[in-house]
Amino acid sequence: MAKAKVMEFKKIDVMSLAKIFSLFGIILGFVAGIGIAFISNVSIPNMAFPLPAKFGVAAIVAFPIMYGIMYFICGAITALIYNVLAVKIGGIQVTVK
């Protein structure tokens, strides 16, 4: 049986984490855009402010771009904060076999 080895993440590459976060943002933005497109195409007479049908198509394109940019920035900030804190209090420890 192999011995378990404990590893510690002392530093995270800022661009690497920002790109991964951005990919998650693009996927979530696409899902949100599809949801908005669906809602804008459904005709609900009692809706407070009905969304135009063109807004739904634009949401499928715009939301992934906006979410991708926002998540990229958040990923970069997260990595920077992690790198500062990991020096002071130690990084995340992972046990690997």
Biotite code that builds the C-alpha atoms (Angstrom):
import biotite.structure as struc

atoms = struc.array([
    struc.Atom([0.000, 0.000, 0.000], chain_id="A", res_id=1, res_name="MET", atom_name="CA", element="C"),
    struc.Atom([1.339, 3.405, -0.999], chain_id="A", res_id=2, res_name="ALA", atom_name="CA", element="C"),
    struc.Atom([2.003, 5.935, 1.703], chain_id="A", res_id=3, res_name="LYS", atom_name="CA", element="C"),
    struc.Atom([-0.109, 9.070, 1.732], chain_id="A", res_id=4, res_name="ALA", atom_name="CA", element="C"),
    struc.Atom([1.863, 12.232, 1.110], chain_id="A", res_id=5, res_name="LYS", atom_name="CA", element="C"),
    struc.Atom([0.810, 15.621, 2.424], chain_id="A", res_id=6, res_name="VAL", atom_name="CA", element="C"),
    struc.Atom([1.343, 18.491, -0.004], chain_id="A", res_id=7, res_name="MET", atom_name="CA", element="C"),
    struc.Atom([0.792, 22.179, 0.614], chain_id="A", res_id=8, res_name="GLU", atom_name="CA", element="C"),
    struc.Atom([-0.272, 24.758, -1.973], chain_id="A", res_id=9, res_name="PHE", atom_name="CA", element="C"),
    struc.Atom([1.972, 27.677, -1.132], chain_id="A", res_id=10, res_name="LYS", atom_name="CA", element="C"),
    struc.Atom([1.238, 29.818, -4.194], chain_id="A", res_id=11, res_name="LYS", atom_name="CA", element="C"),
    struc.Atom([-1.394, 29.860, -6.944], chain_id="A", res_id=12, res_name="ILE", atom_name="CA", element="C"),
    struc.Atom([-0.578, 31.267, -10.379], chain_id="A", res_id=13, res_name="ASP", atom_name="CA", element="C"),
    struc.Atom([-2.838, 34.316, -10.780], chain_id="A", res_id=14, res_name="VAL", atom_name="CA", element="C"),
    struc.Atom([-3.478, 33.934, -14.517], chain_id="A", res_id=15, res_name="MET", atom_name="CA", element="C"),
    struc.Atom([-4.121, 30.214, -14.211], chain_id="A", res_id=16, res_name="SER", atom_name="CA", element="C"),
    struc.Atom([-6.853, 30.643, -11.603], chain_id="A", res_id=17, res_name="LEU", atom_name="CA", element="C"),
    struc.Atom([-8.295, 33.670, -13.411], chain_id="A", res_id=18, res_name="ALA", atom_name="CA", element="C"),
    struc.Atom([-8.646, 31.653, -16.648], chain_id="A", res_id=19, res_name="LYS", atom_name="CA", element="C"),
    struc.Atom([-10.359, 28.759, -14.859], chain_id="A", res_id=20, res_name="ILE", atom_name="CA", element="C"),
    struc.Atom([-12.745, 31.151, -13.084], chain_id="A", res_id=21, res_name="PHE", atom_name="CA", element="C"),
    struc.Atom([-13.435, 32.836, -16.431], chain_id="A", res_id=22, res_name="SER", atom_name="CA", element="C"),
    struc.Atom([-14.384, 29.501, -17.989], chain_id="A", res_id=23, res_name="LEU", atom_name="CA", element="C"),
    struc.Atom([-16.808, 28.843, -15.135], chain_id="A", res_id=24, res_name="PHE", atom_name="CA", element="C"),
    struc.Atom([-18.236, 32.338, -15.649], chain_id="A", res_id=25, res_name="GLY", atom_name="CA", element="C"),
    struc.Atom([-18.759, 31.754, -19.364], chain_id="A", res_id=26, res_name="ILE", atom_name="CA", element="C"),
    struc.Atom([-20.608, 28.499, -18.679], chain_id="A", res_id=27, res_name="ILE", atom_name="CA", element="C"),
    struc.Atom([-22.785, 30.041, -15.952], chain_id="A", res_id=28, res_name="LEU", atom_name="CA", element="C"),
    struc.Atom([-23.417, 33.112, -18.123], chain_id="A", res_id=29, res_name="GLY", atom_name="CA", element="C"),
    struc.Atom([-24.595, 30.904, -20.965], chain_id="A", res_id=30, res_name="PHE", atom_name="CA", element="C"),
    struc.Atom([-26.973, 29.064, -18.643], chain_id="A", res_id=31, res_name="VAL", atom_name="CA", element="C"),
    struc.Atom([-28.258, 32.370, -17.241], chain_id="A", res_id=32, res_name="ALA", atom_name="CA", element="C"),
    struc.Atom([-28.653, 33.730, -20.776], chain_id="A", res_id=33, res_name="GLY", atom_name="CA", element="C"),
    struc.Atom([-30.723, 30.731, -21.784], chain_id="A", res_id=34, res_name="ILE", atom_name="CA", element="C"),
    struc.Atom([-32.896, 31.244, -18.697], chain_id="A", res_id=35, res_name="GLY", atom_name="CA", element="C"),
    struc.Atom([-33.435, 34.923, -19.513], chain_id="A", res_id=36, res_name="ILE", atom_name="CA", element="C"),
    struc.Atom([-34.167, 34.037, -23.158], chain_id="A", res_id=37, res_name="ALA", atom_name="CA", element="C"),
    struc.Atom([-36.778, 31.542, -22.021], chain_id="A", res_id=38, res_name="PHE", atom_name="CA", element="C"),
    struc.Atom([-38.378, 33.990, -19.595], chain_id="A", res_id=39, res_name="ILE", atom_name="CA", element="C"),
    struc.Atom([-38.452, 36.805, -22.172], chain_id="A", res_id=40, res_name="SER", atom_name="CA", element="C"),
    struc.Atom([-40.206, 34.567, -24.705], chain_id="A", res_id=41, res_name="ASN", atom_name="CA", element="C"),
    struc.Atom([-42.871, 33.356, -22.290], chain_id="A", res_id=42, res_name="VAL", atom_name="CA", element="C"),
    struc.Atom([-45.957, 35.504, -22.420], chain_id="A", res_id=43, res_name="SER", atom_name="CA", element="C"),
    struc.Atom([-47.150, 36.194, -18.899], chain_id="A", res_id=44, res_name="ILE", atom_name="CA", element="C"),
    struc.Atom([-49.913, 38.815, -18.831], chain_id="A", res_id=45, res_name="PRO", atom_name="CA", element="C"),
    struc.Atom([-49.497, 39.659, -15.135], chain_id="A", res_id=46, res_name="ASN", atom_name="CA", element="C"),
    struc.Atom([-45.764, 40.317, -15.394], chain_id="A", res_id=47, res_name="MET", atom_name="CA", element="C"),
    struc.Atom([-44.729, 43.656, -13.867], chain_id="A", res_id=48, res_name="ALA", atom_name="CA", element="C"),
    struc.Atom([-42.506, 44.545, -16.845], chain_id="A", res_id=49, res_name="PHE", atom_name="CA", element="C"),
    struc.Atom([-42.505, 42.113, -19.781], chain_id="A", res_id=50, res_name="PRO", atom_name="CA", element="C"),
    struc.Atom([-39.122, 41.639, -21.431], chain_id="A", res_id=51, res_name="LEU", atom_name="CA", element="C"),
    struc.Atom([-38.897, 42.042, -25.213], chain_id="A", res_id=52, res_name="PRO", atom_name="CA", element="C"),
    struc.Atom([-38.112, 38.845, -27.165], chain_id="A", res_id=53, res_name="ALA", atom_name="CA", element="C"),
    struc.Atom([-34.939, 40.395, -28.621], chain_id="A", res_id=54, res_name="LYS", atom_name="CA", element="C"),
    struc.Atom([-33.548, 40.777, -25.110], chain_id="A", res_id=55, res_name="PHE", atom_name="CA", element="C"),
    struc.Atom([-33.470, 36.990, -24.735], chain_id="A", res_id=56, res_name="GLY", atom_name="CA", element="C"),
    struc.Atom([-31.312, 36.469, -27.807], chain_id="A", res_id=57, res_name="VAL", atom_name="CA", element="C"),
    struc.Atom([-28.968, 39.244, -26.725], chain_id="A", res_id=58, res_name="ALA", atom_name="CA", element="C"),
    struc.Atom([-28.725, 37.695, -23.242], chain_id="A", res_id=59, res_name="ALA", atom_name="CA", element="C"),
    struc.Atom([-27.398, 34.418, -24.673], chain_id="A", res_id=60, res_name="ILE", atom_name="CA", element="C"),
    struc.Atom([-24.504, 36.378, -26.212], chain_id="A", res_id=61, res_name="VAL", atom_name="CA", element="C"),
    struc.Atom([-23.986, 39.150, -23.632], chain_id="A", res_id=62, res_name="ALA", atom_name="CA", element="C"),
    struc.Atom([-24.250, 37.190, -20.377], chain_id="A", res_id=63, res_name="PHE", atom_name="CA", element="C"),
    struc.Atom([-21.365, 34.764, -21.088], chain_id="A", res_id=64, res_name="PRO", atom_name="CA", element="C"),
    struc.Atom([-19.141, 37.713, -22.025], chain_id="A", res_id=65, res_name="ILE", atom_name="CA", element="C"),
    struc.Atom([-20.070, 39.728, -18.918], chain_id="A", res_id=66, res_name="MET", atom_name="CA", element="C"),
    struc.Atom([-19.853, 36.732, -16.588], chain_id="A", res_id=67, res_name="TYR", atom_name="CA", element="C"),
    struc.Atom([-16.535, 35.661, -18.139], chain_id="A", res_id=68, res_name="GLY", atom_name="CA", element="C"),
    struc.Atom([-14.993, 39.084, -17.544], chain_id="A", res_id=69, res_name="ILE", atom_name="CA", element="C"),
    struc.Atom([-16.359, 39.383, -14.001], chain_id="A", res_id=70, res_name="MET", atom_name="CA", element="C"),
    struc.Atom([-15.239, 35.876, -13.031], chain_id="A", res_id=71, res_name="TYR", atom_name="CA", element="C"),
    struc.Atom([-11.788, 36.479, -14.570], chain_id="A", res_id=72, res_name="PHE", atom_name="CA", element="C"),
    struc.Atom([-11.327, 39.545, -12.362], chain_id="A", res_id=73, res_name="ILE", atom_name="CA", element="C"),
    struc.Atom([-12.635, 37.677, -9.288], chain_id="A", res_id=74, res_name="CYS", atom_name="CA", element="C"),
    struc.Atom([-10.297, 34.745, -9.985], chain_id="A", res_id=75, res_name="GLY", atom_name="CA", element="C"),
    struc.Atom([-7.289, 37.051, -10.222], chain_id="A", res_id=76, res_name="ALA", atom_name="CA", element="C"),
    struc.Atom([-8.225, 38.835, -6.992], chain_id="A", res_id=77, res_name="ILE", atom_name="CA", element="C"),
    struc.Atom([-8.819, 35.492, -5.247], chain_id="A", res_id=78, res_name="THR", atom_name="CA", element="C"),
    struc.Atom([-5.378, 34.196, -6.283], chain_id="A", res_id=79, res_name="ALA", atom_name="CA", element="C"),
    struc.Atom([-3.672, 37.399, -5.154], chain_id="A", res_id=80, res_name="LEU", atom_name="CA", element="C"),
    struc.Atom([-5.376, 37.301, -1.756], chain_id="A", res_id=81, res_name="ILE", atom_name="CA", element="C"),
    struc.Atom([-4.609, 33.583, -1.372], chain_id="A", res_id=82, res_name="TYR", atom_name="CA", element="C"),
    struc.Atom([-0.919, 34.150, -2.151], chain_id="A", res_id=83, res_name="ASN", atom_name="CA", element="C"),
    struc.Atom([-0.664, 36.888, 0.484], chain_id="A", res_id=84, res_name="VAL", atom_name="CA", element="C"),
    struc.Atom([-2.502, 34.841, 3.132], chain_id="A", res_id=85, res_name="LEU", atom_name="CA", element="C"),
    struc.Atom([-0.661, 31.585, 2.353], chain_id="A", res_id=86, res_name="ALA", atom_name="CA", element="C"),
    struc.Atom([2.649, 33.265, 3.175], chain_id="A", res_id=87, res_name="VAL", atom_name="CA", element="C"),
    struc.Atom([1.323, 34.493, 6.518], chain_id="A", res_id=88, res_name="LYS", atom_name="CA", element="C"),
    struc.Atom([-0.788, 31.548, 7.760], chain_id="A", res_id=89, res_name="ILE", atom_name="CA", element="C"),
    struc.Atom([0.193, 28.662, 5.503], chain_id="A", res_id=90, res_name="GLY", atom_name="CA", element="C"),
    struc.Atom([-1.370, 27.180, 2.418], chain_id="A", res_id=91, res_name="GLY", atom_name="CA", element="C"),
    struc.Atom([-3.998, 24.521, 1.835], chain_id="A", res_id=92, res_name="ILE", atom_name="CA", element="C"),
    struc.Atom([-2.779, 21.034, 2.737], chain_id="A", res_id=93, res_name="GLN", atom_name="CA", element="C"),
    struc.Atom([-3.817, 18.135, 0.511], chain_id="A", res_id=94, res_name="VAL", atom_name="CA", element="C"),
    struc.Atom([-3.174, 14.455, 1.152], chain_id="A", res_id=95, res_name="THR", atom_name="CA", element="C"),
    struc.Atom([-2.180, 12.562, -2.003], chain_id="A", res_id=96, res_name="VAL", atom_name="CA", element="C"),
    struc.Atom([-1.610, 8.828, -2.415], chain_id="A", res_id=97, res_name="LYS", atom_name="CA", element="C"),
])
